[in-house]
Amino acid sequence: MKKMINIALPKGRLGQKAYEMFEKAGYECPSIHEENRKLIFENEEKGVRYFWVKPSDVVIYVERGAADIGIAGKDIILEYSPDIYELCDLGIGKCRMAVAAKKDFYDDYGKTLRVATKFPNIAKKYYKAQSREIDIIKLNGSIELAPILGLSDVIVDIVETGKTLYENDLEPKETIVPISARLVANKVSYKFKNQEISELCDRVCAELVE
């Protein structure tokens, strides 16, 4: 009998795209398309159980074993450094982590740089490599406001098209790292459900090549 694989999908557009990849690879679960408020969907015949979680929580579910595998953005993986396996780059949800500031911004190395971000660990690591003294201002939303209102000198955030930045008289200054969605696995699950997870991974990754 097939072991059931528990899969954490991020709510939203990225999760929908990822599910479509699983569906094409032969791991469909028709009930996921039904109009309801259910959070867990399973297809016993295919051996999969899907559930929707907040994007930043996927790595927590996977690391702690509530999910065997999941779809997480590279930004979340870098920020939280969870103890999990990264199996495959799905090539979806592409964007970049960047430093942005006002168009006329000049970095005065004689002063501590004030950095507003939702990703303090990524920002700290990036500036530590440059030996740059910084003051991290952790925000949860509307990061673009920080330099406009003088709260920070720069921001470290995800940039997709840059449209929001330009509309607010800001611009990307440096790219820290390219971001995309990754297929990740719980280390214990990968050992005990290796056949099932490896087969799923191979079939999903085969869709990337086509």
N, C-alpha and C positions, 0 to 999 in steps of 0.2 A: 504493500500500500504506500502511495506517495505521501511524503511528509508535507504538511501544509506550510507554505511560506507566508509569513506576515510582512506586508509591505506598507511602509509609511510614505504617503504622498503629500507634498506640500499643497495646501489650499491655494486656489487661484489658477492663473493661466499656465504657470510652469507645471503644476501638477496635472492639469488637463493634457498638456502636450506629452508629458511623461507617460501618462496612462495610455494615450493613443499608441505610443511605441510598444508598450507591453501588449496591447490588444493586437497590433500587427504581428507581434512575435508569437502569438498563439496563446496569450494569457488573459483572454477576455473575461469580463465579469458583467454581463448585461444589466444587472440590477443597479450598477453605478450610474446608469443613464436615467433612472427613474426619478421623477420629481418628488423628492421627500427630504426629510431632515436627518436621515440615517447617516452615521459616521463610519460604519463598518459594512463592508460588502464582501461576500465570498463566493467562490466557485469551487466546490469540492472536487468536481471532476478534473479541473485544471490544477488543483492543489494550491490555489492562491487566495489570500485574504487581504483586501486593501482597506486602509483607513486614512481619512483626511486629518492632517494636523497643521498647526501654524508652521510656516517655513523654518523659522529659527528653532523649532522644537524637534524637527526630524532627527537631528544627530543625537539628541537626548534619548529619544525612544529607541534608536538603534544601539547606542552605546550601552544602555541599560537592559537591552534584550527584549523589550516589549515589541520591537519590530526586528525581524531578521535582516531585512534590507530596507533601503529608503533612497529618496532622491533629495540631495542637498546641494545648494549652491556652494561653489568653492569659497565664497566670502564667509559663509557660516563656518565651514570647516577650518579656515585659517583663523577666524576670530576665536572659536571655542576650543580648538585643538583636541577634539574628542579621540578616545582610544578605539578607533574603528578602522576597518579596511576600506580603502578607496579602490573600487574595482574597475571603473570605466568612466571616461569622459563622454557624456551623452551629446555634447555639441549643441545643446539647446540652452536658452536663457543667457545667451552671450552678452556680456557687457564688460566693464572694467572698473577696478577700484582706482580712484584718482584723487589727486590734490587739486582743489579748485579755489579760486580767490577772485577779488575784484580785478578788472582788466588792468588797472594801473598799479597793482600790488608790487611792492619791492621788498624782498626778504632781507631785513637788517639783522645780520648775524650777531650783532652786539646786544640784541634783545632776545628774551625768551619768546618763542613763537607760540601763539595761542591757537590751538587746533580744536575745532568743534567736530564731533563725529559720533556715529552710532557704533563705530568699530574701534574702540580704544586700543585693543591689543594689536590690531594690524597697524594702526597709526604709530604706536609706541615702537614696535619692531622696525618699522620703516625709517623713522627718524633716529633711532638708536644706531642703526647701521651708518647713518650720516654724522653721528656724534652731535646731533642738533639738540639743543636744550628746548624742551617744549612744555606747555601747560595744556593738559587734555581737558576739554569741556565736553562731558558726555551728554548728548541730547538724544531724544527718542523720535523726533519728527521735525519737519520743516527746517532741515539743517541749513538750507540756503539763506535763511534769515540772519544767521549768526554774524557773517562778515558785513552784511548790509547795515545791521544795527550796531556794529562795533563791538559785538560780544567776542568775536574771534578774528584772527588775521586770515586764516585759511580754514577750509573744511576738507575732511577726508570722507568720501562717499562713493556710492555706486553711480557710474555714469553710463547711460545707454546711448542716447543720441546727443545729449548735452543741451537739448532744447530748453529745459527748465532753467539751467544755468544762464544761458544767453538771454533769456527773457528777463532775468533778474540782474543783468549787467555783471555777471560773473563768467569765468571761463576756466576750462581745465588747464592746469599748469604742468602737471607731471602724471604719468600713469604708474601706479604702484604694481598692479598685477592684473592680467586678464582673468575674467570670471566666466564660468559656465557651470551647468548642472552635472553633478557626479552621481554615479550609482555607488552607494556605500553599503557595507555589511557589518553586522555584529561579529566579533571575533569567535565567540563560542558557537554561534549558529553556523558560521562558515565551516567550522570543523565538523559539527554533527549533522548538518544538512548540506554537506559539500556537493554531493551529486546534484541535488535539486537546484541549489543556488548557482553552481557553475553552469548547468544547462541553461537556466534562465538568462544568466549573464551573456553566454555565448549567443543565444538566440536574439536577445535585444541588441547586442553589439553588431550582430550580422546585419541588422536593419540599418545601421549607420553607414555601412559600406555600400549598400544598394543605392 
